[in-house]
Amino acid sequence: MSVWSSTGVVRYDPHVERGTFKPNWCILQCDRELVRYYQHIFHTLYFKKLQTAMWSSHVSLIRGEKPTLDTWKKYNGKVIEFKYEYPGFFYSNGQHYWIKVWSEEFGDIRESLGLPREPRVPYHLSIGSISA
């Protein structure tokens, strides 16, 4: 199994054009083409199209957890390298599909806010979801 690397930019309290806002969220905004590539693989394998996540290509670092330390936005705009793997299949809960990602810096950001290094939902890059 091969491991690849990519980069993303840290964004706090992300917004989208439709006005969606969720407080206390921190994401790593990634290259959109990375998700498009894996959506293409998914379509080739399963003949189904996936709907892209609300914030496009991203890794959720903090998912609405209230920080205990006052260092919010400390890493805003920072470029972070992360690793990922595609073992020949996508992880799924039946509706959402993703690949695993990791970086020591993800835990550093969480720790700087008084949060545990590992989130409740493991770090992942969402490839998309099946429309209901």
Residue, then its C-alpha position, 0 to 999 in steps of 0.5 A: m500500500s502506498v502513502w502519498s502527501s499533500t498540503g492544505v491551509v488551516r481555516y477557522d470558522p469556515h463559511v461557504e457561499r451559501g452562507t453556511f457557518k458552524p462556530n468552533w470549527c477548524i478545517l484544513q482546506c485541501d486541493r479540490e483536485l485531490v477529491r475530484y480524482y478520488q471521486h473519479i475513481f469511485h465513479t469508475l468502480y461503482f458507476k455512482k457520482l458522489q456529492t462533494a462536501m459542504w466545504s469542498s476538499h477538507v479535513s476537519l480538525i475541530r468539529g464544533e468543540k469549544p476550546t479551553l485555551d484562548t489561542w483560536k485562529k493561532y494557525n489561521g492560514k498556515v500551510i500543513e503537509f499531511k499524509y494519506e492512503y488509498p488502500g484500494f477501497f474507500y471507508s464508508n458508513g453507507q452514505h459518506y465515503w472517505i480516505k484516512v489522513w494524518s499529520e502530527e500538526f493536526g494534534d498540535i493545533r488541537e492541543s494548542l486549544g486545550l483539546p485532546r490530540e485525537p478527535r472523536v471522529p478520526y481525521h479523514l478526507s471526505i470524498g463525498s456522499i451519495s445523495a438521498 
